[in-house]
Amino acid sequence: MQATVVYFSVSGKNEQLAQAISRELDSRGISVDFVQLVPKRRTGATLGALMAALRRPADLKDYPTLGYEDLLVLVSPVWAGAMTPAVRAFVTNLPSLGGRRVINVVCGFHPHERVVESINKKLKTRGAGPIVSRAVRTSAFEHHDYVTDIAADLCAKALD
Ligand SMILES: Cc1cc2nc3c(=O)[nH]c(=O)nc-3n(C[C@H](O)[C@H](O)[C@H](O)COP(=O)(O)O)c2cc1C
């Protein structure tokens, strides 16, 4: 079985969660392609938040190519109550997902269910199969084992 773990992160929390999910998949014998979304131009927080609020996509350096993996994992922050421009670019340009399973995790100061749902909607229009999704608070990352536990729980829900 194969998985692609795609994430966007500026200060490292989403990367930390993406790594924990990759480790959990690896421990299950699943080979992981680990991909960071990188915009062509770096924007500061103000322009980034403005683009997110206006639902504008970023221009990405590379658009990850998906093969025939069984699982797509997307880990991303909330900016201005919306998905980040980099994630909008990724989900908007996705090829057909052909019914593959997806884990979609969104991190913010607050748990933004509406952002989770808007990403899920884009994933479904691209032909996603079952989606396991969650909105998580970044403050919870400080709790011992939280990141490892949530990674294990998401993988169990998606795969068992
Ligand atoms: C420009 C910007 C806008 C943000 N807007 C929100 C927001 O509207 N709601 C929220 O809960 N968190 C918001 N956050 C917090 C981020 O979601 C949080 O810092 C992020 O998930 C941390 O991810 P990272 O460490 O992987 O970069 C914002 C952060 C930034 C930088």
The ligand as an SDF file (V2000), in Angstrom:
LIG
                    3D

 31 33  0  0  0  0  0  0  0  0999 V2000
   -1.8840   34.7440    8.2390 C   0  0  0  0  0  0  0  0  0  0  0  0
   -2.4820   33.8590    9.3060 C   0  0  0  0  0  0  0  0  0  0  0  0
   -3.8540   33.8530    9.4870 C   0  0  0  0  0  0  0  0  0  0  0  0
   -4.4360   33.0060   10.4470 C   0  0  0  0  0  0  0  0  0  0  0  0
   -5.7910   32.9800   10.5880 N   0  0  0  0  0  0  0  0  0  0  0  0
   -6.3510   32.1220   11.4690 C   0  0  0  0  0  0  0  0  0  0  0  0
   -7.7760   32.0670   11.6130 C   0  0  0  0  0  0  0  0  0  0  0  0
   -8.5420   32.7690   10.9570 O   0  0  0  0  0  0  0  0  0  0  0  0
   -8.2900   31.1960   12.5250 N   0  0  0  0  0  0  0  0  0  0  0  0
   -7.5010   30.3900   13.2860 C   0  0  0  0  0  0  0  0  0  0  0  0
   -8.0380   29.6010   14.0750 O   0  0  0  0  0  0  0  0  0  0  0  0
   -6.1510   30.3960   13.1510 N   0  0  0  0  0  0  0  0  0  0  0  0
   -5.5700   31.2510   12.2710 C   0  0  0  0  0  0  0  0  0  0  0  0
   -4.2140   31.2870   12.1430 N   0  0  0  0  0  0  0  0  0  0  0  0
   -3.3990   30.3610   12.9300 C   0  0  0  0  0  0  0  0  0  0  0  0
   -2.8630   29.2500   12.0500 C   0  0  0  0  0  0  0  0  0  0  0  0
   -3.8940   28.3880   11.6060 O   0  0  0  0  0  0  0  0  0  0  0  0
   -1.8090   28.4580   12.8020 C   0  0  0  0  0  0  0  0  0  0  0  0
   -0.8140   29.3860   13.1280 O   0  0  0  0  0  0  0  0  0  0  0  0
   -1.2630   27.3770   11.9280 C   0  0  0  0  0  0  0  0  0  0  0  0
   -2.1450   26.2810   11.8520 O   0  0  0  0  0  0  0  0  0  0  0  0
    0.0950   26.9310   12.3870 C   0  0  0  0  0  0  0  0  0  0  0  0
    0.5990   26.2110   11.3120 O   0  0  0  0  0  0  0  0  0  0  0  0
    2.1430   26.0640   10.9630 P   0  0  0  0  0  0  0  0  0  0  0  0
    2.8880   26.0970   12.2750 O   0  0  0  0  0  0  0  0  0  0  0  0
    2.2250   24.7320   10.3180 O   0  0  0  0  0  0  0  0  0  0  0  0
    2.5040   27.1820   10.0400 O   0  0  0  0  0  0  0  0  0  0  0  0
   -3.6130   32.1570   11.2310 C   0  0  0  0  0  0  0  0  0  0  0  0
   -2.2150   32.1900   11.0530 C   0  0  0  0  0  0  0  0  0  0  0  0
   -1.6550   33.0250   10.1130 C   0  0  0  0  0  0  0  0  0  0  0  0
   -0.1580   33.0230    9.9220 C   0  0  0  0  0  0  0  0  0  0  0  0
  1  2  1  0
  2  3  1  0
  2 30  2  0
  3  4  2  0
  4  5  1  0
  4 28  1  0
  5  6  2  0
  6  7  1  0
  6 13  1  0
  7  8  2  0
  7  9  1  0
  9 10  1  0
 10 11  2  0
 10 12  1  0
 12 13  2  0
 13 14  1  0
 14 15  1  0
 14 28  1  0
 15 16  1  0
 16 17  1  0
 16 18  1  0
 18 19  1  0
 18 20  1  0
 20 21  1  0
 20 22  1  0
 22 23  1  0
 23 24  1  0
 24 25  2  0
 24 26  1  0
 24 27  1  0
 28 29  2  0
 29 30  1  0
 30 31  1  0
M  END
$$$$
